[in-house]
Amino acid sequence: MTNNKLTVSHAPFWHDGDSLFKMNLNILLALLPAALFGFIQFGAPALGVVALSISTAMIWELIMNLMAKKPLTIGDLDSAVIGMIFGIMLPATAPWWLVVVGTFVAVIIGKMIFGGIGANPFNPALIGMSFLMLSWKVMFDFDAAYVNYDFGFTALAPLAALKSQGAAAVTDLFPTGNLIMGQQVGAIGSTFGVGIILGGIYLILRGYIRWEISLSFILGIIITSFGFNMANPEVYGGPAIHLFSGYTLLGAFFLATENSSSPVNKIPMFIYGFSAAVMIILMRNVGVYADGTVLAILLLNLVNPIIDTIRPKALGKAGNNA
Amino acid sequence: MIKRSFFSLTPQRLVYDLPEPDLKEPESIPLPASLSILLSEAIDSTKQTLLKKGDTVKKGEKLRLYDDSTAYTISPVAGTIKLFDSYSDDFGKIATFIVIKPDKNPASEADTIKLDTIEDIKFADKFLRKLPGAPPFGILANDDIKIKTIVITCADTDLLSTTSQFIGLMYTDEIKAGAKILKAMTQVPKICIAIPEALSTRANFDSIQVIKTSNLYPSTLPAMIMKDHLNMILPAGKTPEDMGVCFIRAEALVSLARVFQTKEAVFDKILTIISKNGTRFRVHATIGTPLSNIFTQFNLHVNERDRIIVGGPMRGFATFTPHQPVRPDMDTIIIQDRDIIPQLSDYPCVNCGNCIRICPANIPVNLLVRYLEADQYEEAADRFDLGSCIECGLCAYVCTARIPLYQYIRLGKHELLTLRADA
């Protein structure tokens, strides 16, 4: 044992065993119930869209790694998560080029050019999604997308119907039970409320997303939509339709909680989640978009660095936090 | 190694270990063929040193490099100086190590220096700084620092370590005697003793005020004891001494009591060795004994790429050689198998917030690390509370991206001190 080379490093010599790979694997796992339901509901095209989305997202990161002559980082599964979230936010009928362009924007412009994982100021999947929504608006008309499908329920996108016809006309079309159980038209992974909630609760219990953001987000949706609904029940939908349709639940558990674009301190997390939800309802009820989730969360990503400066005073630090 | 629990809605709770219920006297390690001791002064090549290769030294003899040196060390044996050379620690601080070959025969009375013990702090600073337990006599004897409270720590500051608690239980009477001598020396009005809650029922320190520390890491670190029990918040960038609080190991008091009893310096250091499978061996070894001698005695093998940790798993340091000598401030030696050494990464912070939730000092570690990575030390201290860190290592323990956060922080503090010293 005299001349053995020992491992020398700095303390601590223990680690709790967590890693980015494990974290992202768990997020993928949590997304599975919602995604699987989408595959069953919308058939093989849905599987095709999600598979293409995940694979192209990873390939874009690989290409970027190679071009920048940086170590290959796709092994951490971060772009797989981006691809997965991006894929299940698309309609099952999305053409292949839409997926490829979308993941390009999401991974390259949303993440890699800022410096890769952890450096993105916005949620990458939402960058890609907003790009597509502004460029090819017609692709996100869910009523048109599923025109050839024969569902056993009202084949109308709830939020679009709510926007055009008003709450009084559509409330009976969409019983809350149906919305929660996925009996609605929407993106691949956004329709099955129970699955998304289960996935979200799993991640919260495992400590991979911050419950403060999800909880305040959902509270924000309920309180704001309830307020509008009370003011004019003829026009504005109640909390149930807002919460269980569109991207709302995905937003609460998977979009708003994206690590590097959301705050980490207690009070900022509540402000962030709540304000994002308020913005969503404002966009839906006052703005022009049927579903404002994507843009509302991007907007809050933008103010995240400012609200995250509200933090407890460090031990032994005098004066105000700069 | 304590792993993350499956459900982790709340931050991980790390708990201090307790010593075994049946305490036994530690095993003795025979005197090795050569001992190395450290002298915290660099060799100045332009000056003639007092030490020479081949000099004979007595047991308890004070060794200095130059006539005007304030730093000294004490030879733990009677023998011959084989060599002395420069040593640089992990932050590049230069010191001198001295290798002494003990005489074959056990030291006779004539080879041992007797001390004329007086209860005076100047005396203690002059002769007793290198006692086992590394008593902070340099601080106590400094007239510029007004110490009002002395805290004797029978609570280990790191996980897995139980040496201080063991000493607290085994040598209670000597601690009490040592505390009495210390009180007479320093005239400090308040002396208290920190003992883990779970242990306090088994130890009896009648006259000394007892502080009961919780079993949750990092409640026994100086800053946390001050905050929880002394009602003092340690200001960022200050040391407990600046606030008039001095922490002293229980072992230092045991040594002090023995010095006054035997009238000569003592060199028996109590250590706990933790093997790869978690078995604890308690030993006493002479200061300067290479760790490899201790490992051989217990038949412990250290393989290529294993890690030898001096101190605990959260705050210790890894030594590069199994011949690392026993030093007065060592408590616990851990041998970590190469298969369980966690991998670190050079990933950037992903802002997951685990460090924020676990940090006992409320430091925005996620922002701090970005500045430390970019060498912006002044900015890190001014805006992101670098100075508030109590050095518990929890942030790096929970880091999802496996960034060596504690290393960045230690380095940042070190660089900042250098920067400010140069300015």
Chai-1 contact restraints between the chains, C-beta under 6 A:
chainA,res_idxA,chainB,res_idxB,connection_type,confidence,min_distance_angstrom,max_distance_angstrom,comment,restraint_id
A,M1,B,V302,contact,1.0,0.0,6.0,A-B,restraint_1
A,M1,B,P322,contact,1.0,0.0,6.0,A-B,restraint_2
A,N4,B,E304,contact,1.0,0.0,6.0,A-B,restraint_3
A,K5,B,E304,contact,1.0,0.0,6.0,A-B,restraint_4
A,L6,B,I308,contact,1.0,0.0,6.0,A-B,restraint_5
A,L6,B,F320,contact,1.0,0.0,6.0,A-B,restraint_6
A,T7,B,R305,contact,1.0,0.0,6.0,A-B,restraint_7
A,T7,B,R307,contact,1.0,0.0,6.0,A-B,restraint_8
A,T7,B,I341,contact,1.0,0.0,6.0,A-B,restraint_9
A,V8,B,A318,contact,1.0,0.0,6.0,A-B,restraint_10
A,V8,B,F320,contact,1.0,0.0,6.0,A-B,restraint_11
A,S9,B,A318,contact,1.0,0.0,6.0,A-B,restraint_12
A,H10,B,P404,contact,1.0,0.0,6.0,A-B,restraint_13
A,H10,B,Q407,contact,1.0,0.0,6.0,A-B,restraint_14
A,A11,B,R315,contact,1.0,0.0,6.0,A-B,restraint_15
A,A11,B,G316,contact,1.0,0.0,6.0,A-B,restraint_16
A,A11,B,G393,contact,1.0,0.0,6.0,A-B,restraint_17
A,A11,B,Y406,contact,1.0,0.0,6.0,A-B,restraint_18
A,P12,B,M314,contact,1.0,0.0,6.0,A-B,restraint_19
A,P12,B,G393,contact,1.0,0.0,6.0,A-B,restraint_20
A,P12,B,A396,contact,1.0,0.0,6.0,A-B,restraint_21
A,P12,B,Y397,contact,1.0,0.0,6.0,A-B,restraint_22
A,P12,B,Y406,contact,1.0,0.0,6.0,A-B,restraint_23
A,F13,B,I309,contact,1.0,0.0,6.0,A-B,restraint_24
A,F13,B,P313,contact,1.0,0.0,6.0,A-B,restraint_25
A,W14,B,M1,contact,1.0,0.0,6.0,A-B,restraint_26
A,W14,B,P313,contact,1.0,0.0,6.0,A-B,restraint_27
A,W14,B,Y397,contact,1.0,0.0,6.0,A-B,restraint_28
A,H15,B,P342,contact,1.0,0.0,6.0,A-B,restraint_29
A,D16,B,K3,contact,1.0,0.0,6.0,A-B,restraint_30
A,D16,B,R4,contact,1.0,0.0,6.0,A-B,restraint_31
A,D16,B,Q12,contact,1.0,0.0,6.0,A-B,restraint_32
A,D16,B,Y397,contact,1.0,0.0,6.0,A-B,restraint_33
A,D16,B,V398,contact,1.0,0.0,6.0,A-B,restraint_34
A,G17,B,K3,contact,1.0,0.0,6.0,A-B,restraint_35
A,G17,B,R4,contact,1.0,0.0,6.0,A-B,restraint_36
A,D18,B,R4,contact,1.0,0.0,6.0,A-B,restraint_37
A,D18,B,T400,contact,1.0,0.0,6.0,A-B,restraint_38
A,L20,B,T400,contact,1.0,0.0,6.0,A-B,restraint_39
A,L20,B,A401,contact,1.0,0.0,6.0,A-B,restraint_40
A,M23,B,T400,contact,1.0,0.0,6.0,A-B,restraint_41
A,I117,B,V350,contact,1.0,0.0,6.0,A-B,restraint_42
A,G118,B,P348,contact,1.0,0.0,6.0,A-B,restraint_43
A,G118,B,C349,contact,1.0,0.0,6.0,A-B,restraint_44
A,G118,B,V350,contact,1.0,0.0,6.0,A-B,restraint_45
A,L205,B,F7,contact,1.0,0.0,6.0,A-B,restraint_46
A,L205,B,L9,contact,1.0,0.0,6.0,A-B,restraint_47
A,G207,B,S8,contact,1.0,0.0,6.0,A-B,restraint_48
A,G207,B,L9,contact,1.0,0.0,6.0,A-B,restraint_49
A,N259,B,V350,contact,1.0,0.0,6.0,A-B,restraint_50
A,N259,B,N351,contact,1.0,0.0,6.0,A-B,restraint_51
A,N259,B,C352,contact,1.0,0.0,6.0,A-B,restraint_52
A,S260,B,V350,contact,1.0,0.0,6.0,A-B,restraint_53
A,S260,B,N351,contact,1.0,0.0,6.0,A-B,restraint_54
A,V264,B,G353,contact,1.0,0.0,6.0,A-B,restraint_55
A,V264,B,I356,contact,1.0,0.0,6.0,A-B,restraint_56
A,V264,B,N366,contact,1.0,0.0,6.0,A-B,restraint_57
A,R311,B,P364,contact,1.0,0.0,6.0,A-B,restraint_58
A,P312,B,N362,contact,1.0,0.0,6.0,A-B,restraint_59
A,A314,B,A361,contact,1.0,0.0,6.0,A-B,restraint_60
A,A314,B,N362,contact,1.0,0.0,6.0,A-B,restraint_61
A,A314,B,I363,contact,1.0,0.0,6.0,A-B,restraint_62
A,A314,B,D385,contact,1.0,0.0,6.0,A-B,restraint_63
A,A314,B,S388,contact,1.0,0.0,6.0,A-B,restraint_64
A,L315,B,A361,contact,1.0,0.0,6.0,A-B,restraint_65
A,L315,B,S388,contact,1.0,0.0,6.0,A-B,restraint_66
A,G316,B,I233,contact,1.0,0.0,6.0,A-B,restraint_67
A,G316,B,L234,contact,1.0,0.0,6.0,A-B,restraint_68
A,G316,B,P235,contact,1.0,0.0,6.0,A-B,restraint_69
A,G316,B,A236,contact,1.0,0.0,6.0,A-B,restraint_70
A,G316,B,S388,contact,1.0,0.0,6.0,A-B,restraint_71
A,K317,B,A236,contact,1.0,0.0,6.0,A-B,restraint_72
A,K317,B,D385,contact,1.0,0.0,6.0,A-B,restraint_73
A,K317,B,S388,contact,1.0,0.0,6.0,A-B,restraint_74
A,A322,B,R383,contact,1.0,0.0,6.0,A-B,restraint_75
